[in-house]
Amino acid sequence: YLNRVGGILLRLDYITHGQLEQALLAQNASGQLLGQAVVTMGFCTVEQVQQALEVRRDLLRLGRRLVRAKIITSSQLDEALTIQEETGLKLGEILVKLGYVDAMKLEVFRNSAGQQDEKEDLGTRLLKTDVITRGQLLRAREAAKHSGKPIGEVLLQLGFLTHDQVRTVIAAQAVMNRRILNSML
């Protein structure tokens, strides 16, 4: 369960094992999603659940990237995820122990994947951190689509944010992403 939302909430220290057990019981009784249960029970905020969902999506995306890059196969990823569910070990550690990937190659790949995520998701991160509004993001995305310029550059040109704001958000997200992914891989 450690690569699922509940396990990620545990790893981020947002809930305790006891709270997870209570939420799982409530989930089974009510049919709610686990994220809804922990919020309803007051164990987590909506933002914390959203962060856990993002981490899970990033973790699965990284596994799929390894498959797309032909570093591992789909069946190897499935096997490693199953082992991770059972043991709680990091995904990368499992892949290395099984001999599916070299530790050095995994580290290089992990770092390059983190840098790619930073570039792809800047607008969303700025929105989530209340640096820009949804309207500003939509306007900037439309302008970026027509101009072919990166979203960050368009946001700067439109005056929706400063260079310092972009650098601060990218640096903070890079630190957080590396900490979370390193703890899970």
MDTraj code that builds the backbone (N, CA, C; nanometers):
import mdtraj as md
import numpy as np

residues = "TYR LEU ASN ARG VAL GLY GLY ILE LEU LEU ARG LEU ASP TYR ILE THR HIS GLY GLN LEU GLU GLN ALA LEU LEU ALA GLN ASN ALA SER GLY GLN LEU LEU GLY GLN ALA VAL VAL THR MET GLY PHE CYS THR VAL GLU GLN VAL GLN GLN ALA LEU GLU VAL ARG ARG ASP LEU LEU ARG LEU GLY ARG ARG LEU VAL ARG ALA LYS ILE ILE THR SER SER GLN LEU ASP GLU ALA LEU THR ILE GLN GLU GLU THR GLY LEU LYS LEU GLY GLU ILE LEU VAL LYS LEU GLY TYR VAL ASP ALA MET LYS LEU GLU VAL PHE ARG ASN SER ALA GLY GLN GLN ASP GLU LYS GLU ASP LEU GLY THR ARG LEU LEU LYS THR ASP VAL ILE THR ARG GLY GLN LEU LEU ARG ALA ARG GLU ALA ALA LYS HIS SER GLY LYS PRO ILE GLY GLU VAL LEU LEU GLN LEU GLY PHE LEU THR HIS ASP GLN VAL ARG THR VAL ILE ALA ALA GLN ALA VAL MET ASN ARG ARG ILE LEU ASN SER MET LEU".split()
xyz = np.array([
    [0.0804, -0.1214, 0.0000],
    [0.0000, 0.0000, 0.0000],
    [0.0841, 0.1270, 0.0000],
    [0.2161, 0.1131, 0.0084],
    [0.3013, 0.2304, 0.0267],
    [0.3125, 0.3196, -0.0959],
    [0.2822, 0.2664, -0.2151],
    [0.2861, 0.3547, -0.3308],
    [0.1458, 0.4019, -0.3673],
    [0.0493, 0.3740, -0.2800],
    [-0.0854, 0.4266, -0.2956],
    [-0.0973, 0.5529, -0.2113],
    [-0.2115, 0.6195, -0.2247],
    [-0.2289, 0.7485, -0.1579],
    [-0.2081, 0.7379, -0.0067],
    [-0.2647, 0.6371, 0.0568],
    [-0.2492, 0.6222, 0.2017],
    [-0.1041, 0.6084, 0.2431],
    [-0.0305, 0.5268, 0.1706],
    [0.1110, 0.5081, 0.2012],
    [0.1919, 0.6342, 0.1797],
    [0.1562, 0.7089, 0.0776],
    [0.2269, 0.8341, 0.0507],
    [0.1968, 0.9354, 0.1613],
    [0.0711, 0.9414, 0.2048],
    [0.0364, 1.0301, 0.3165],
    [0.1170, 0.9936, 0.4412],
    [0.1374, 0.8631, 0.4624],
    [0.2209, 0.8177, 0.5747],
    [0.3645, 0.8654, 0.5587],
    [0.4207, 0.8437, 0.4406],
    [0.5607, 0.8798, 0.4166],
    [0.5851, 1.0293, 0.4274],
    [0.4829, 1.1076, 0.3949],
    [0.4958, 1.2530, 0.4067],
    [0.4664, 1.3013, 0.5488],
    [0.4374, 1.2064, 0.6374],
    [0.4044, 1.2363, 0.7777],
    [0.2801, 1.3228, 0.7921],
    [0.1845, 1.3063, 0.7015],
    [0.0577, 1.3780, 0.7121],
    [-0.0417, 1.3018, 0.7988],
    [-0.0278, 1.1686, 0.8064],
    [-0.1148, 1.0865, 0.8904],
    [-0.0301, 0.9810, 0.9607],
    [-0.0893, 0.9216, 1.0637],
    [-0.0235, 0.8122, 1.1356],
    [-0.0789, 0.6793, 1.0845],
    [-0.0146, 0.5702, 1.1241],
    [-0.0652, 0.4377, 1.0863],
    [-0.2062, 0.4168, 1.1411],
    [-0.2284, 0.4615, 1.2636],
    [-0.3609, 0.4479, 1.3244],
    [-0.4671, 0.5250, 1.2482],
    [-0.4325, 0.6464, 1.2062],
    [-0.5275, 0.7264, 1.1285],
    [-0.5561, 0.6612, 0.9938],
    [-0.4525, 0.6037, 0.9319],
    [-0.4730, 0.5350, 0.8046],
    [-0.5682, 0.4172, 0.8227],
    [-0.5479, 0.3403, 0.9278],
    [-0.6364, 0.2261, 0.9533],
    [-0.7802, 0.2720, 0.9739],
    [-0.7993, 0.3791, 1.0514],
    [-0.9342, 0.4325, 1.0734],
    [-0.9970, 0.4781, 0.9416],
    [-0.9177, 0.5472, 0.8602],
    [-0.9685, 0.5979, 0.7329],
    [-1.0028, 0.4834, 0.6381],
    [-0.9217, 0.3772, 0.6382],
    [-0.9512, 0.2614, 0.5531],
    [-1.0814, 0.1942, 0.5959],
    [-1.1046, 0.1845, 0.7263],
    [-1.2312, 0.1289, 0.7755],
    [-1.3485, 0.2166, 0.7325],
    [-1.3320, 0.3477, 0.7470],
    [-1.4371, 0.4413, 0.7060],
    [-1.4612, 0.4327, 0.5556],
    [-1.3535, 0.4178, 0.4801],
    [-1.3648, 0.4059, 0.3346],
    [-1.4454, 0.2822, 0.2982],
    [-1.4145, 0.1700, 0.3612],
    [-1.4864, 0.0456, 0.3325],
    [-1.6338, 0.0565, 0.3690],
    [-1.6631, 0.1248, 0.4792],
    [-1.8017, 0.1373, 0.5252],
    [-1.8824, 0.2342, 0.4396],
    [-1.8185, 0.3417, 0.3945],
    [-1.8921, 0.4480, 0.3246],
    [-1.8806, 0.4430, 0.1729],
    [-1.7771, 0.3762, 0.1229],
    [-1.7541, 0.3759, -0.0215],
    [-1.6817, 0.5004, -0.0703],
    [-1.6403, 0.5869, 0.0225],
    [-1.5656, 0.7070, -0.0152],
    [-1.4270, 0.6688, -0.0662],
    [-1.3668, 0.7602, -0.1383],
    [-1.2255, 0.7456, -0.1702],
    [-1.1461, 0.7711, -0.0428],
    [-1.0283, 0.7131, -0.0330],
    [-0.9468, 0.7295, 0.0871],
    [-0.9155, 0.8766, 0.1139],
    [-0.8838, 0.9504, 0.0090],
    [-0.8549, 1.0930, 0.0257],
    [-0.9720, 1.1687, 0.0862],
    [-1.0929, 1.1348, 0.0416],
    [-1.2118, 1.1982, 0.0989],
    [-1.2264, 1.1612, 0.2459],
    [-1.1999, 1.0356, 0.2774],
    [-1.2150, 0.9890, 0.4157],
    [-1.1192, 1.0617, 0.5098],
    [-0.9919, 1.0748, 0.4715],
    [-0.8963, 1.1398, 0.5624],
    [-0.9273, 1.2881, 0.5805],
    [-0.9822, 1.3506, 0.4769],
    [-1.0207, 1.4916, 0.4891],
    [-1.1452, 1.5039, 0.5769],
    [-1.2452, 1.4204, 0.5509],
    [-1.3690, 1.4229, 0.6295],
    [-1.3413, 1.3978, 0.7773],
    [-1.2487, 1.3080, 0.8051],
    [-1.2163, 1.2743, 0.9438],
    [-1.1237, 1.3774, 1.0087],
    [-1.0779, 1.4758, 0.9301],
    [-0.9933, 1.5819, 0.9836],
    [-0.8473, 1.5440, 0.9998],
    [-0.8057, 1.4336, 0.9372],
    [-0.6663, 1.3897, 0.9484],
    [-0.5740, 1.4680, 0.8560],
    [-0.6273, 1.5137, 0.7421],
    [-0.5476, 1.5836, 0.6403],
    [-0.6285, 1.6977, 0.5822],
    [-0.5574, 1.7880, 0.5180],
    [-0.6235, 1.8932, 0.4409],
    [-0.6399, 1.8448, 0.2975],
    [-0.7248, 1.9119, 0.2237],
    [-0.7420, 1.8798, 0.0819],
    [-0.6089, 1.8969, 0.0094],
    [-0.5337, 2.0004, 0.0454],
    [-0.4051, 2.0266, -0.0199],
    [-0.3065, 1.9125, 0.0035],
    [-0.3062, 1.8567, 0.1236],
    [-0.2157, 1.7454, 0.1525],
    [-0.2523, 1.6223, 0.0698],
    [-0.3814, 1.5959, 0.0562],
    [-0.4254, 1.4827, -0.0264],
    [-0.3881, 1.5079, -0.1718],
    [-0.4060, 1.6307, -0.2188],
    [-0.3687, 1.6632, -0.3567],
    [-0.2191, 1.6439, -0.3783],
    [-0.1388, 1.6819, -0.2805],
    [0.0058, 1.6623, -0.2937],
    [0.0382, 1.5135, -0.3010],
    [-0.0273, 1.4323, -0.2184],
    [-0.0041, 1.2874, -0.2218],
    [-0.0435, 1.2301, -0.3577],
    [-0.1533, 1.2787, -0.4135],
    [-0.1960, 1.2324, -0.5461],
    [-0.0935, 1.2708, -0.6529],
    [-0.0370, 1.3905, -0.6406],
    [0.0667, 1.4334, -0.7355],
    [0.1910, 1.3460, -0.7243],
    [0.2296, 1.3144, -0.6019],
    [0.3467, 1.2288, -0.5807],
    [0.3217, 1.0927, -0.6429],
    [0.2031, 1.0371, -0.6207],
    [0.1699, 0.9054, -0.6774],
    [0.1754, 0.9105, -0.8302],
    [0.1182, 1.0161, -0.8862],
    [0.1184, 1.0313, -1.0319],
    [0.2625, 1.0427, -1.0835],
    [0.3455, 1.1200, -1.0128],
    [0.4859, 1.1342, -1.0531],
    [0.5603, 1.0021, -1.0431],
    [0.5331, 0.9268, -0.9368],
    [0.5981, 0.7976, -0.9173],
    [0.5606, 0.7012, -1.0295],
    [0.4317, 0.6942, -1.0602],
    [0.3876, 0.6057, -1.1681],
    [0.4400, 0.6545, -1.3029],
    [0.4436, 0.7862, -1.3205],
    [0.4937, 0.8426, -1.4456],
    [0.6411, 0.8066, -1.4640],
    [0.7180, 0.8115, -1.3548],
    [0.8592, 0.7767, -1.3635],
    [0.8752, 0.6302, -1.4028],
    [0.7938, 0.5427, -1.3446],
    [0.7974, 0.4012, -1.3828],
    [0.7658, 0.3824, -1.5300],
    [0.6647, 0.4536, -1.5773],
    [0.6283, 0.4435, -1.7197],
    [0.7389, 0.4999, -1.8086],
    [0.8073, 0.6053, -1.7608],
    [0.9197, 0.6603, -1.8383],
    [1.0321, 0.5585, -1.8510],
    [1.0564, 0.4850, -1.7431],
    [1.1580, 0.3795, -1.7492],
    [1.1201, 0.2759, -1.8542],
    [0.9915, 0.2443, -1.8622],
    [0.9440, 0.1479, -1.9623],
    [0.9579, 0.2073, -2.1020],
    [0.9128, 0.3320, -2.1203],
    [0.9208, 0.3953, -2.2529],
    [1.0645, 0.4082, -2.3014],
    [1.1561, 0.4314, -2.2074],
    [1.2977, 0.4442, -2.2434],
    [1.3633, 0.3079, -2.2642],
    [1.2828, 0.2031, -2.2495],
    [1.3285, 0.0649, -2.2673],
    [1.4388, 0.0273, -2.1683],
    [1.4347, 0.0919, -2.0522],
    [1.5276, 0.0567, -1.9455],
    [1.4753, -0.0663, -1.8726],
    [1.3432, -0.0728, -1.8563],
    [1.2772, -0.1913, -1.8004],
    [1.1549, -0.2227, -1.8861],
    [1.0982, -0.3414, -1.8668],
    [0.9762, -0.3783, -1.9391],
    [0.8544, -0.3507, -1.8511],
    [0.7374, -0.3532, -1.9121],
    [0.6132, -0.3349, -1.8362],
    [0.5973, -0.4421, -1.7304],
    [0.6310, -0.5651, -1.7662],
    [0.6159, -0.6732, -1.6684],
    [0.7158, -0.6572, -1.5534],
    [0.8349, -0.6057, -1.5824],
    [0.9316, -0.5804, -1.4754],
    [0.8809, -0.4703, -1.3819],
    [0.8206, -0.3655, -1.4392],
    [0.7640, -0.2592, -1.3569],
    [0.6510, -0.3139, -1.2706],
    [0.5616, -0.3923, -1.3300],
    [0.4509, -0.4517, -1.2541],
    [0.5032, -0.5380, -1.1398],
    [0.6050, -0.6184, -1.1693],
    [0.6637, -0.7045, -1.0662],
    [0.7227, -0.6204, -0.9527],
    [0.7957, -0.5162, -0.9891],
    [0.8583, -0.4307, -0.8881],
    [0.7532, -0.3575, -0.8045],
    [0.6458, -0.3112, -0.8676],
    [0.5392, -0.2435, -0.7934],
    [0.4696, -0.3391, -0.6973],
    [0.4518, -0.4638, -0.7395],
    [0.3917, -0.5647, -0.6516],
    [0.4809, -0.5891, -0.5306],
    [0.6102, -0.6028, -0.5553],
    [0.7051, -0.6227, -0.4450],
    [0.7042, -0.5010, -0.3529],
    [0.6958, -0.3823, -0.4116],
    [0.6926, -0.2609, -0.3302],
    [0.5688, -0.2588, -0.2413],
    [0.4554, -0.3004, -0.2964],
    [0.3315, -0.3071, -0.2175],
    [0.3502, -0.3981, -0.0965],
    [0.4199, -0.5097, -0.1178],
    [0.4359, -0.6106, -0.0124],
    [0.5425, -0.5730, 0.0898],
    [0.6480, -0.5070, 0.0446],
    [0.7638, -0.4848, 0.1317],
    [0.7821, -0.3416, 0.1784],
    [0.7324, -0.2462, 0.1002],
    [0.7542, -0.1063, 0.1342],
    [0.8896, -0.0536, 0.0910],
    [0.9694, -0.1368, 0.0230],
    [1.0996, -0.0910, -0.0264],
    [1.0800, 0.0117, -0.1371],
    [1.1830, 0.0894, -0.1609],
    [1.1783, 0.1874, -0.2685],
    [1.1773, 0.1159, -0.4031],
    [1.1039, 0.1736, -0.4998],
    [1.0918, 0.1138, -0.6320],
    [1.2285, 0.0962, -0.6979],
    [1.3118, 0.1992, -0.6950],
    [1.4444, 0.1900, -0.7558],
    [1.5301, 0.0826, -0.6926],
    [1.5222, 0.0731, -0.5604],
    [1.5977, -0.0290, -0.4877],
    [1.5566, -0.1693, -0.5340],
    [1.4280, -0.1888, -0.5515],
    [1.3773, -0.3188, -0.5977],
    [1.4267, -0.3480, -0.7386],
    [1.4173, -0.2493, -0.8272],
    [1.4609, -0.2689, -0.9659],
    [1.6097, -0.3030, -0.9726],
    [1.6898, -0.2390, -0.8875],
    [1.8339, -0.2675, -0.8840],
    [1.8580, -0.4072, -0.8284],
    [1.7917, -0.4420, -0.7165],
    [1.8108, -0.5742, -0.6556],
    [1.7709, -0.6872, -0.7500],
    [1.6670, -0.6638, -0.8289],
    [1.6237, -0.7654, -0.9245],
    [1.7153, -0.7713, -1.0468],
    [1.8062, -0.6740, -1.0581],
    [1.8990, -0.6719, -1.1704],
    [1.8392, -0.6140, -1.2976],
    [1.7262, -0.5447, -1.2850],
    [1.6597, -0.4889, -1.4029],
    [1.7201, -0.3567, -1.4482],
    [1.7887, -0.2881, -1.3563],
    [1.8475, -0.1597, -1.3904],
    [1.9729, -0.1395, -1.3048],
    [2.0705, -0.0734, -1.3620],
    [2.1932, -0.0379, -1.2921],
    [2.1655, 0.0857, -1.2057],
    [2.2199, 0.0882, -1.0850],
    [2.1943, 0.1976, -0.9911],
    [2.2355, 0.3334, -1.0487],
    [2.3489, 0.3389, -1.1172],
    [2.3970, 0.4647, -1.1744],
    [2.3022, 0.5135, -1.2841],
    [2.2598, 0.4225, -1.3697],
    [2.1687, 0.4584, -1.4782],
    [2.0362, 0.5093, -1.4217],
    [1.9883, 0.4458, -1.3153],
    [1.8640, 0.4882, -1.2517],
    [1.8779, 0.6291, -1.1950],
    [1.9893, 0.6581, -1.1319],
    [2.0109, 0.7905, -1.0730],
    [2.0131, 0.8985, -1.1808],
    [2.0831, 0.8724, -1.2901],
    [2.0876, 0.9685, -1.4009],
    [1.9477, 0.9890, -1.4572],
    [1.8753, 0.8801, -1.4753],
    [1.7400, 0.8876, -1.5301],
    [1.6478, 0.9640, -1.4352],
    [1.6580, 0.9352, -1.3070],
    [1.5733, 1.0013, -1.2068],
    [1.5971, 1.1519, -1.2087],
    [1.7216, 1.1937, -1.2130],
    [1.7528, 1.3366, -1.2155],
    [1.7018, 1.4035, -1.3418],
    [1.7161, 1.3388, -1.4559],
    [1.6679, 1.3988, -1.5803],
    [1.5164, 1.4029, -1.5828],
    [1.4497, 1.3040, -1.5250],
    [1.3033, 1.3030, -1.5202],
    [1.2528, 1.4158, -1.4319],
    [1.3211, 1.4409, -1.3200],
    [1.2808, 1.5499, -1.2320],
    [1.2930, 1.6845, -1.3002],
    [1.3999, 1.7023, -1.3780],
    [1.4175, 1.8277, -1.4495],
    [1.3100, 1.8447, -1.5553],
    [1.2700, 1.7359, -1.6207],
    [1.1653, 1.7445, -1.7219],
    [1.0329, 1.7841, -1.6577],
    [0.9997, 1.7258, -1.5419],
    [0.8760, 1.7603, -1.4728],
    [0.8733, 1.9083, -1.4368],
    [0.9887, 1.9617, -1.3944],
    [0.9939, 2.1014, -1.3560],
    [0.9556, 2.1907, -1.4729],
    [0.9991, 2.1572, -1.5934],
    [0.9695, 2.2382, -1.7106],
    [0.8233, 2.2241, -1.7517],
    [0.7692, 2.1046, -1.7449],
    [0.6345, 2.0788, -1.7940],
    [0.5260, 2.1415, -1.7075],
    [0.5497, 2.1566, -1.5810],
    [0.4409, 2.1831, -1.4892],
    [0.4474, 2.3205, -1.4229],
    [0.5226, 2.4127, -1.4758],
    [0.5420, 2.5417, -1.4108],
    [0.4108, 2.6163, -1.3906],
    [0.3283, 2.6264, -1.4929],
    [0.2022, 2.7001, -1.4811],
    [0.1129, 2.6457, -1.3721],
    [0.1012, 2.5147, -1.3663],
    [0.0180, 2.4514, -1.2638],
    [0.0744, 2.4774, -1.1251],
    [0.2058, 2.4690, -1.1099],
    [0.2672, 2.4943, -0.9794],
    [0.2457, 2.6389, -0.9353],
    [0.2557, 2.7320, -1.0299],
    [0.2326, 2.8724, -0.9956],
    [0.0880, 2.8945, -0.9525],
    [-0.0040, 2.8261, -1.0171],
    [-0.1450, 2.8355, -0.9793],
    [-0.1676, 2.7771, -0.8400],
    [-0.1112, 2.6598, -0.8156],
    [-0.1318, 2.5919, -0.6871],
    [-0.0704, 2.6675, -0.5704],
    [0.0326, 2.7447, -0.5973],
    [0.0964, 2.8213, -0.4898],
    [0.0419, 2.9640, -0.4829],
    [-0.0681, 2.9886, -0.5540],
    [-0.1370, 3.1184, -0.5521],
    [-0.0506, 3.2338, -0.6003],
    [0.0449, 3.2046, -0.6872],
    [0.1262, 3.3108, -0.7460],
    [0.0489, 3.3760, -0.8604],
    [-0.0293, 3.2951, -0.9331],
    [-0.1144, 3.3458, -1.0408],
    [-0.2556, 3.2912, -1.0211],
    [-0.3505, 3.3522, -1.0913],
    [-0.4891, 3.3052, -1.0854],
    [-0.5150, 3.2081, -1.2005],
    [-0.6257, 3.1360, -1.1913],
    [-0.6633, 3.0439, -1.2990],
    [-0.6832, 3.1207, -1.4299],
    [-0.7449, 3.2381, -1.4212],
    [-0.7663, 3.3201, -1.5407],
    [-0.6350, 3.3617, -1.6054],
    [-0.5386, 3.3998, -1.5218],
    [-0.4077, 3.4376, -1.5752],
    [-0.3399, 3.3185, -1.6416],
    [-0.3521, 3.2010, -1.5799],
    [-0.2905, 3.0815, -1.6378],
    [-0.3543, 3.0474, -1.7720],
    [-0.4862, 3.0519, -1.7785],
    [-0.5550, 3.0204, -1.9045],
    [-0.5158, 3.1194, -2.0137],
    [-0.5106, 3.2472, -1.9782],
    [-0.4711, 3.3494, -2.0757],
    [-0.3273, 3.3268, -2.1232],
    [-0.2388, 3.2938, -2.0289],
    [-0.0983, 3.2705, -2.0638],
    [-0.0826, 3.1450, -2.1491],
    [-0.1566, 3.0399, -2.1173],
    [-0.1480, 2.9174, -2.1984],
    [-0.1934, 2.9429, -2.3414],
    [-0.2990, 3.0205, -2.3554],
    [-0.3483, 3.0534, -2.4895],
    [-0.2423, 3.1329, -2.5664],
    [-0.1827, 3.2319, -2.4997],
    [-0.0781, 3.3123, -2.5635],
    [0.0439, 3.2267, -2.5965],
    [0.0787, 3.1339, -2.5077],
    [0.1938, 3.0459, -2.5317],
    [0.1679, 2.9556, -2.6511],
    [0.0446, 2.9095, -2.6637],
    [0.0101, 2.8216, -2.7759],
    [0.0255, 2.8965, -2.9084],
    [-0.0190, 3.0222, -2.9112],
    [-0.0109, 3.1007, -3.0347],
    [0.1309, 3.1472, -3.0661],
    [0.2080, 3.1779, -2.9620],
    [0.3425, 3.2316, -2.9848],
    [0.4501, 3.1237, -2.9923],
    [0.4210, 3.0064, -2.9346],
    [0.5209, 2.9004, -2.9295],
    [0.6248, 2.9208, -2.8203],
    [0.6044, 3.0206, -2.7355],
    [0.6988, 3.0493, -2.6273],
    [0.6634, 2.9666, -2.5039],
    [0.7614, 2.9406, -2.4168],
    [0.7340, 2.8678, -2.2921],
    [0.6387, 2.9472, -2.2024],
    [0.5615, 2.8750, -2.1228],
    [0.4609, 2.9379, -2.0368],
    [0.5226, 3.0383, -1.9399],
    [0.6381, 3.0073, -1.8846],
    [0.7026, 3.0997, -1.7917],
    [0.7370, 3.2323, -1.8570],
    [0.7876, 3.2249, -1.9787],
    [0.8229, 3.3465, -2.0521],
    [0.6988, 3.4308, -2.0805],
    [0.5894, 3.3651, -2.1187],
    [0.4648, 3.4367, -2.1475],
    [0.4097, 3.5018, -2.0204],
    [0.4132, 3.4296, -1.9092],
    [0.3655, 3.4861, -1.7824],
    [0.4459, 3.6100, -1.7442],
    [0.5759, 3.6059, -1.7708],
    [0.6610, 3.7223, -1.7442],
    [0.6234, 3.8386, -1.8356],
    [0.6065, 3.8102, -1.9656],
    [0.5732, 3.9146, -2.0625],
    [0.4386, 3.9801, -2.0322],
    [0.3436, 3.8995, -1.9855],
    [0.2115, 3.9533, -1.9532],
    [0.2104, 4.0286, -1.8201],
    [0.3218, 4.0224, -1.7471],
    [0.3317, 4.0930, -1.6207],
    [0.2617, 4.0234, -1.5051],
    [0.2322, 3.8937, -1.5226],
    [0.1629, 3.8187, -1.4178],
    [0.2570, 3.7736, -1.3069],
    [0.3879, 3.7742, -1.3340],
    [0.4842, 3.7381, -1.2310],
    [0.6211, 3.7927, -1.2654],
    [0.7098, 3.7864, -1.1657],
    [0.8459, 3.8372, -1.1821],
    [0.9433, 3.7205, -1.2001],
    [1.0637, 3.7541, -1.2428],
    [1.1686, 3.6520, -1.2568],
    [1.1963, 3.5847, -1.1227],
    [1.1980, 3.6635, -1.0160],
    [1.2235, 3.6068, -0.8830],
    [1.1158, 3.5065, -0.8431],
    [0.9901, 3.5353, -0.8764],
    [0.8822, 3.4417, -0.8434],
    [0.9001, 3.3094, -0.9173],
    [0.9370, 3.3160, -1.0443],
    [0.9589, 3.1929, -1.1217],
    [1.0723, 3.1124, -1.0604],
    [1.1853, 3.1775, -1.0319],
    [1.3000, 3.1071, -0.9738],
    [1.2651, 3.0445, -0.8390],
    [1.1924, 3.1170, -0.7561],
    [1.1559, 3.0662, -0.6234],
    [1.0680, 2.9423, -0.6334],
    [0.9664, 2.9463, -0.7187],
    [0.8758, 2.8316, -0.7325],
    [0.9495, 2.7112, -0.7900],
    [1.0321, 2.7320, -0.8916],
    [1.1063, 2.6206, -0.9516],
    [1.2024, 2.5590, -0.8498],
    [1.2737, 2.6422, -0.7765],
    [1.3692, 2.5899, -0.6778],
    [1.2976, 2.5124, -0.5676],
    [1.1882, 2.5664, -0.5169],
    [1.1139, 2.4984, -0.4100],
    [1.0572, 2.3658, -0.4580],
    [1.0016, 2.3647, -0.5776],
    [0.9437, 2.2412, -0.6305],
    [1.0519, 2.1379, -0.6587],
    [1.1660, 2.1814, -0.7073],
    [1.2746, 2.0874, -0.7357],
    [1.3208, 2.0185, -0.6081],
    [1.3352, 2.0952, -0.5011],
    [1.3770, 2.0372, -0.3730],
    [1.2729, 1.9376, -0.3237],
    [1.1463, 1.9765, -0.3274],
    [1.0401, 1.8889, -0.2788],
    [1.0289, 1.7624, -0.3643],
    [1.0316, 1.7781, -0.4965],
    [1.0201, 1.6612, -0.5847],
    [1.1344, 1.5632, -0.5622],
    [1.2559, 1.6134, -0.5497],
    [1.3695, 1.5233, -0.5292],
    [1.3588, 1.4510, -0.3957],
    [1.3174, 1.5232, -0.2912],
    [1.3033, 1.4615, -0.1590],
    [1.1985, 1.3507, -0.1629],
    [1.0860, 1.3791, -0.2240],
    [0.9774, 1.2812, -0.2280],
    [1.0142, 1.1630, -0.3169],
    [1.0621, 1.1898, -0.4380],
    [1.0955, 1.0795, -0.5287],
    [1.2106, 0.9962, -0.4745],
    [1.3102, 1.0601, -0.4138],
    [1.4210, 0.9835, -0.3560],
    [1.3733, 0.8952, -0.2420],
    [1.2746, 0.9411, -0.1666],
    [1.2235, 0.8582, -0.0570],
    [1.1433, 0.7403, -0.1094],
    [1.0909, 0.7513, -0.2311],
    [1.0066, 0.6445, -0.2836],
    [1.0803, 0.5540, -0.3812],
    [1.1840, 0.6041, -0.4436],
    [1.2615, 0.5231, -0.5376],
    [1.3847, 0.4727, -0.4671],
])
top = md.Topology()
chain = top.add_chain()
for i, resn in enumerate(residues, 1):
    res = top.add_residue(resn, chain, resSeq=i)
    for name in ("N", "CA", "C"):
        top.add_atom(name, md.element.get_by_symbol(name[0]), res)
traj = md.Trajectory(xyz[None], top)
